[in-house]
């Protein structure tokens, strides 16, 4: 596994917190899933 530090606008971080909580997963897992889904489209 790699570590990646990302600066997010506060509004985007709040949305990330909200959506990951709704999904019942950690923010890190939400981000990893989102990146994987985006990569599959290419």
C-alpha positions in Angstrom: 0.0 0.0 0.0 1.1 3.5 -0.7 0.4 6.7 1.3 -0.8 9.8 -0.4 -1.5 13.1 1.3 -4.1 15.2 -0.4 -5.2 18.8 0.4 -9.0 19.1 0.0 -11.2 22.2 0.2 -13.2 22.1 3.4 -16.4 21.8 1.5 -15.2 18.7 -0.3 -13.9 17.1 2.9 -17.3 17.7 4.6 -19.0 15.9 1.7 -16.4 13.1 1.9 -17.2 12.7 5.6 -20.9 12.7 4.9 -20.8 10.2 2.1 -18.4 7.8 3.7 -20.5 7.8 6.9 -23.6 7.0 4.8 -21.8 4.1 3.2 -20.5 2.9 6.6 -16.8 2.9 5.4 -13.7 4.9 6.3 -12.9 8.0 4.4 -9.7 6.3 3.1 -11.7 3.4 1.7 -14.2 5.8 0.1 -11.4 7.6 -1.7 -9.7 4.4 -2.8 -13.1 3.1 -4.2 -13.7 6.4 -6.0 -10.3 6.4 -7.6 -10.7 2.7 -8.6 -14.1 3.4 -10.2 -12.7 6.4 -12.1 -9.7 4.3 -13.4 -12.0 1.6 -14.7 -13.6 4.2 -17.0 -10.4 4.7 -18.9 
